[in-house]
Amino acid sequence: MNLIREVRAAPTPVQLPAGVVEQRGEGTERVAKQGPARSAARTDLDEVFRGNYQQVVGVAARVLGSRDEAEDVAQEVFLSFGRTSVPAGQARGWLCVAAAHTALNALRSGRRRVSREVIAAGAHDAIGCDVADTVVTLEERSRVRAALAQLPRKQATALLLRHSGLSYNEVATALDMSAGSVGTTVRRAESALREELNRHASSH
């Protein structure tokens, strides 16, 4: 059962690093025609960026429900990575964990704006289907994100990483846990998420 669904929702402006060209709506191109800011300490940053950008955005989008906000998170994460000495071979796990933590912090803080993208998508959907169906869909996604924000951080992160395509071994390495415990952690997270959703439903 896919409990974490990516939806689209408004960007929080961030300071773009030097060499980055702002372009909306074109995936990686939106953030980097020229790659991330060059760093003398990280000669591999451009390669790491291009190889992991879409997945980092995907992790954040599963939390935030917004492609634009997820891209802002990705910018922060890659800027942070550029200041580390994490080996390029371990970059994927580090980046995905950082994206999950940063996105969860944004979700839990409540400092998010209503997205123009979601409003536009809702208006578009309303043209071709019942407005009530559109409202219900948006509310369901909102409930999932609210429930996710209530999970223990390690459970939420493990769940996000698995739903983002990382293997059990990659999740274990990224979270510094045994590979055998990843499955248990993810199952507990899924169970806790369902319980939180049911609790929320019963209170309304």
C-alpha positions, 0 to 999 in steps of 0.5 A, a space after each residue: 500500500 502506497 501511503 506516501 504520495 507525491 502531490 504538487 503544491 508554493 516555493 519558499 524563496 531561497 538564496 541561489 548559489 553563484 552560477 545557478 540559473 533560476 528556471 521554473 518548471 523544468 526539473 533539474 534545469 529549473 535549478 541548475 543550467 550550470 550545476 551547483 555552485 562550484 566549491 574548491 573543497 568539493 570537486 565532485 559536487 557537480 557530478 553528485 548534484 546531477 546524479 542525485 538531484 531528482 531523487 532528493 527532490 522526490 524525497 522532499 516532495 513526498 513530505 511537502 506535497 509540493 514540487 516547488 518547495 521540494 526543489 527549495 529543500 534540495 537547494 539547501 541540502 546540496 549547499 550543505 553537502 558542499 560543505 561536508 567531506 562525505 565521500 561521493 559514494 555515500 552521497 545518495 544516502 546522506 542527501 536523502 536523509 538530509 532532504 527528509 529531515 529538512 522537509 519534515 522540519 518544514 512540515 512540522 514548523 507549519 511555515 508553509 504557504 498555500 501553493 499556486 501550483 495546487 490551486 491551479 491543479 485544483 482548478 484544472 481538475 474541477 473542470 473535468 471532474 466533480 469539485 467534491 472529488 478534488 476537495 476530498 483528494 486534496 484533504 486526504 493528501 493533507 491528512 497523510 502529511 499531517 500524520 507523517 509529521 507526528 511519527 518519530 523522526 527515525 521511523 518517518 525517515 526510514 519510511 520515506 527513504 524506502 518509498 523513495 527507492 533506497 534499498 534496505 542496505 542503503 537505508 541502514 547505512 544512511 540511518 546507521 542501523 542494521 539492515 535487518 532492523 530496517 524492515 521492522 522500522 518501516 513496518 512500524 512506521 506504516 502501522 503508526 501512520 495508519 493509526 494516526 490517520 484512523 485517529 484523525 478520522 475518528 476525531 472528525 
